[in-house]
Amino acid sequence: MAAFDTHRTAYGAHGLFGRLGFPLAALVGAASSWNDTRMTRNELQKLSDRELNDIGLVRGDIEHIATGR
C-alpha cells in the first residue's frame, strides 16, 4: 500500500534558484524556438522551386511552415 503526502499545497522550487530557474528556462526555450524557426526557414530557402513543388510547397509557404502557423 502506498501513502501520499497530500498536505503540501505549494509545488515547484522555492528560494532564489527556483525564482530564477523558471524565467531562465523560458528564455532558453524561446531561444531554442527562434533557432529552430531560423534553421527551418534557411533550409527551405535553399531548395529550388521544383524541389519545393515535390514536397507540396511553394515559396510563399516557407514563412508559414517555419513559424508553425
C-alpha positions as a Markdown table, in Angstrom:
| # | Residue | x | y | z |
|---|---|---|---|---|
| 1 | Met | 0.0 | 0.0 | 0.0 |
| 2 | Ala | 1.3 | 3.4 | -1.0 |
| 3 | Ala | 1.0 | 6.6 | 1.1 |
| 4 | Phe | 1.0 | 10.0 | -0.5 |
| 5 | Asp | 1.5 | 13.3 | 1.3 |
| 6 | Thr | -1.4 | 15.5 | 0.3 |
| 7 | His | -0.8 | 18.3 | 2.8 |
| 8 | Arg | 1.6 | 20.3 | 0.7 |
| 9 | Thr | -0.1 | 23.0 | -1.3 |
| 10 | Ala | 3.0 | 24.7 | -2.8 |
| 11 | Tyr | 4.5 | 22.9 | -5.8 |
| 12 | Gly | 7.8 | 23.7 | -7.6 |
| 13 | Ala | 11.1 | 25.1 | -6.4 |
| 14 | His | 11.4 | 27.6 | -3.7 |
| 15 | Gly | 14.0 | 30.2 | -2.9 |
| 16 | Leu | 16.3 | 32.2 | -5.2 |
| 17 | Phe | 17.2 | 29.3 | -7.6 |
| 18 | Gly | 13.5 | 28.4 | -8.0 |
| 19 | Arg | 12.6 | 32.0 | -8.9 |
| 20 | Leu | 15.5 | 32.4 | -11.3 |
| 21 | Gly | 15.1 | 28.9 | -12.8 |
| 22 | Phe | 11.6 | 29.4 | -14.4 |
| 23 | Pro | 12.5 | 32.6 | -16.3 |
| 24 | Leu | 15.8 | 31.2 | -17.3 |
| 25 | Ala | 14.1 | 28.0 | -18.7 |
| 26 | Ala | 11.6 | 30.3 | -20.5 |
| 27 | Leu | 14.5 | 32.3 | -22.0 |
| 28 | Val | 16.3 | 29.1 | -23.2 |
| 29 | Gly | 13.0 | 27.7 | -24.6 |
| 30 | Ala | 12.4 | 31.0 | -26.6 |
| 31 | Ala | 16.0 | 31.0 | -27.9 |
| 32 | Ser | 15.6 | 27.4 | -29.0 |
| 33 | Ser | 12.3 | 28.0 | -30.7 |
| 34 | Trp | 13.8 | 31.1 | -32.5 |
| 35 | Asn | 16.7 | 29.0 | -33.7 |
| 36 | Asp | 14.5 | 26.2 | -34.9 |
| 37 | Thr | 12.4 | 28.7 | -36.9 |
| 38 | Arg | 15.6 | 30.3 | -38.4 |
| 39 | Met | 17.1 | 26.9 | -39.4 |
| 40 | Thr | 13.9 | 25.7 | -41.0 |
| 41 | Arg | 13.4 | 28.9 | -42.9 |
| 42 | Asn | 17.1 | 28.8 | -44.2 |
| 43 | Glu | 16.9 | 25.2 | -45.2 |
| 44 | Leu | 13.6 | 25.6 | -47.1 |
| 45 | Gln | 15.0 | 28.8 | -48.8 |
| 46 | Lys | 17.9 | 26.7 | -50.2 |
| 47 | Leu | 15.5 | 24.4 | -52.1 |
| 48 | Ser | 14.7 | 25.1 | -55.7 |
| 49 | Asp | 11.1 | 25.7 | -56.8 |
| 50 | Arg | 10.9 | 22.2 | -58.3 |
| 51 | Glu | 12.1 | 20.6 | -55.0 |
| 52 | Leu | 9.6 | 22.7 | -53.1 |
| 53 | Asn | 6.9 | 21.5 | -55.5 |
| 54 | Asp | 7.9 | 17.9 | -55.0 |
| 55 | Ile | 7.1 | 18.2 | -51.3 |
| 56 | Gly | 3.9 | 20.1 | -52.0 |
| 57 | Leu | 5.0 | 23.6 | -51.1 |
| 58 | Val | 5.5 | 26.9 | -52.9 |
| 59 | Arg | 8.0 | 29.6 | -51.9 |
| 60 | Gly | 5.2 | 31.6 | -50.3 |
| 61 | Asp | 4.6 | 28.8 | -47.8 |
| 62 | Ile | 8.0 | 28.9 | -46.3 |
| 63 | Glu | 7.3 | 31.5 | -43.6 |
| 64 | His | 4.1 | 29.8 | -42.5 |
| 65 | Ile | 5.9 | 26.4 | -42.3 |
| 66 | Ala | 8.9 | 27.9 | -40.4 |
| 67 | Thr | 6.8 | 29.7 | -37.8 |
| 68 | Gly | 4.4 | 26.8 | -37.4 |
| 69 | Arg | 1.3 | 28.8 | -38.3 |
